[in-house]
Each structure stands twice: as C-alpha cells, then as structure tokens.
Amino acid sequence: MTYNQGIVFLLNMSFGPIINAAQSLAMQVNNSLNGFSGSFMTASKPRITKYYAEDDLNNMRSLIFTSSKMSYLIMTLISMPFLICTDQILNIWLTEIPEFTKPLLQIILIITIWNTLSIPAVTGIHATGNIKKFQIVESIILLSILPISYIALKLYHNPIIVYSVMLMVMIIVQFVRLKFMNKLLGVDIKSYLIDIVARLTTATASSIALGIIVNRLLPENIWGFIISITIQEIITLCIFFCIALNNNQRCKLTGYIRRKIAV
C-alpha cells in the first residue's frame, strides 16, 4: 500500500539505517502471523458476496459480524504471546535486538488485530458494486497518514509516533466503513458498536491485562515462558467466549463443538 511505503520512507529519512532492522523484524513477524488469520477470511469472503447476490441481507450482515469476531479472535490469539512476552521471544530469537524492535512489533500487531475488522466490512461494501465514493473517501483518509506522520515526527522525534498515527487513522477509517455499511447494507451502527467494537476491545484489554499479570508471576525461564503462553491462550479463549460472543453465538459454538465431539 502507498501509505506503508511512505511510512518506510519517512522513517528512513528521519532515523536512517538504525530503524530499518527493527522495522524489518517487526514486519516479518507481523506478516507471518497475519497469514494465519487471513485464511479464515479467505473462506468467508465468497459467502458474504454470495448472500448479497441472493439479496439475503440478513444472513450477510450476520456473517459480517461473525467473521469479524472470528478473524479478530484468531489474530488476537496468535499475537498474544508476542504482545505480552515480547522480551522473552526476542531474546530467544535474536542475539542482538535492534533498538525500537519491541514497541514497533507491539503497536504493529495491535494495528493488524484492529484491521481484521476491515476485511468483512470492505468485502460487504464491494459486493454492492457501489464503491466509487467509498474508495475515494477511504483512500483520502488512509493517505492522510503520511502528512500527519510527517508533522508528528517534527514534533516528537520517535518512530513509534508514526505507527500511533496509523492506528488512530485506522480506527477512524473503520468507522467510515461502518457508515457506508449502514447506508449500503443496512448494518445498524449501534449494534455494530456494541456487539463488535465494545465487546472485542473489552475482551482484548481484559486478556492483555490478565496475561501481563500471569507473565509477571511466573519464573523467567523456559518453563515459565511455556506455561505463561499456555495460560494466556486459555484466558483469551475464555474471555472472548464470555465477553466477545453474544448469547446466540455462544449457543451456536457450543452446539457445534458438541456435534464434533459426538462424531
């Protein structure tokens, strides 16, 4: 994407080669993890388009909500160890850790987790074929990352500020997508804010907070590391089941698991 290339240029211009290694490592990890969650959305996208073609907007909206939660959960699950046990993982992986690698990796993963919400939304909007205005508005907002980042770097000479700007813009552009989903697909804005945004952000914050506590209580050795990651994943699954899913989704999921066990 153009704004990603622009960010690389801005950081190189401001910090030189010192930032290249850190940024490269952070992006390498992020791209690897993103590939896992992307496979789920690859399966969901054709069904979203199919429902619109059949004029089945109720099932389409339901699938947008469900796929948003599931892709977000998958990305959160695989990112959690890298968000909480960043130092341990980097120390295992690298003998010398470039400056800024840890905060860059953490904020890039947070951006990627949030961006999982964009795929179902954009797929639904594109299914309508009425995308000219949407693409213009979305592109303008995304490209604004570059001038805002440039100004922010002049005020705060820190590479993290660039990705902080990106995160804020990504949050804004997702609400713009929500507005277009409301107009083109009849997605209720209040329902989306409560059932998707509020539930997922609450579940994520709770999972990270409890994961940090667990990680600090365990010994700093390989067994403590393994146990910490295992507990973090269990906590995340439990919290997302209780908070992120609504009653209907919990019933469907438990029914699906029971059917699989019975087989």
BELURCOR-V500583 format. One record per residue. N is the residue number from 1. BURIAL is # if it has 24 or more other C-alpha atoms within 12 Angstrom, else .. Layout:
N_BURIAL ; N_BURIAL
This chain:
1_. ; 2_. ; 3_# ; 4_. ; 5_. ; 6_. ; 7_# ; 8_# ; 9_. ; 10_# ; 11_# ; 12_. ; 13_. ; 14_# ; 15_# ; 16_. ; 17_. ; 18_. ; 19_# ; 20_# ; 21_# ; 22_# ; 23_# ; 24_# ; 25_# ; 26_# ; 27_# ; 28_. ; 29_# ; 30_# ; 31_. ; 32_. ; 33_# ; 34_# ; 35_. ; 36_. ; 37_# ; 38_# ; 39_. ; 40_# ; 41_# ; 42_. ; 43_. ; 44_# ; 45_# ; 46_. ; 47_# ; 48_# ; 49_# ; 50_. ; 51_# ; 52_# ; 53_. ; 54_. ; 55_. ; 56_. ; 57_# ; 58_. ; 59_# ; 60_# ; 61_# ; 62_# ; 63_# ; 64_# ; 65_# ; 66_# ; 67_# ; 68_# ; 69_# ; 70_# ; 71_# ; 72_# ; 73_# ; 74_# ; 75_# ; 76_# ; 77_# ; 78_# ; 79_# ; 80_# ; 81_# ; 82_# ; 83_# ; 84_# ; 85_# ; 86_# ; 87_# ; 88_# ; 89_# ; 90_# ; 91_. ; 92_. ; 93_. ; 94_. ; 95_. ; 96_. ; 97_# ; 98_. ; 99_# ; 100_# ; 101_# ; 102_# ; 103_# ; 104_# ; 105_# ; 106_# ; 107_# ; 108_# ; 109_# ; 110_# ; 111_# ; 112_# ; 113_# ; 114_# ; 115_# ; 116_# ; 117_# ; 118_# ; 119_# ; 120_# ; 121_# ; 122_# ; 123_# ; 124_# ; 125_# ; 126_# ; 127_# ; 128_# ; 129_. ; 130_. ; 131_. ; 132_. ; 133_. ; 134_# ; 135_. ; 136_. ; 137_. ; 138_# ; 139_. ; 140_. ; 141_# ; 142_# ; 143_# ; 144_# ; 145_# ; 146_# ; 147_. ; 148_# ; 149_# ; 150_# ; 151_. ; 152_# ; 153_# ; 154_. ; 155_. ; 156_. ; 157_. ; 158_# ; 159_# ; 160_# ; 161_# ; 162_# ; 163_# ; 164_# ; 165_# ; 166_# ; 167_# ; 168_# ; 169_# ; 170_# ; 171_# ; 172_# ; 173_# ; 174_# ; 175_# ; 176_# ; 177_# ; 178_# ; 179_# ; 180_# ; 181_# ; 182_. ; 183_. ; 184_# ; 185_# ; 186_# ; 187_# ; 188_. ; 189_# ; 190_. ; 191_. ; 192_# ; 193_. ; 194_. ; 195_# ; 196_# ; 197_# ; 198_. ; 199_# ; 200_# ; 201_# ; 202_. ; 203_# ; 204_# ; 205_# ; 206_# ; 207_# ; 208_# ; 209_. ; 210_# ; 211_# ; 212_# ; 213_. ; 214_# ; 215_# ; 216_. ; 217_. ; 218_. ; 219_. ; 220_. ; 221_. ; 222_. ; 223_. ; 224_. ; 225_# ; 226_. ; 227_. ; 228_# ; 229_# ; 230_. ; 231_# ; 232_# ; 233_# ; 234_. ; 235_# ; 236_# ; 237_# ; 238_. ; 239_# ; 240_# ; 241_# ; 242_. ; 243_# ; 244_# ; 245_# ; 246_. ; 247_. ; 248_. ; 249_# ; 250_. ; 251_. ; 252_. ; 253_. ; 254_. ; 255_. ; 256_. ; 257_. ; 258_. ; 259_. ; 260_. ; 261_. ; 262_. ; 263_.
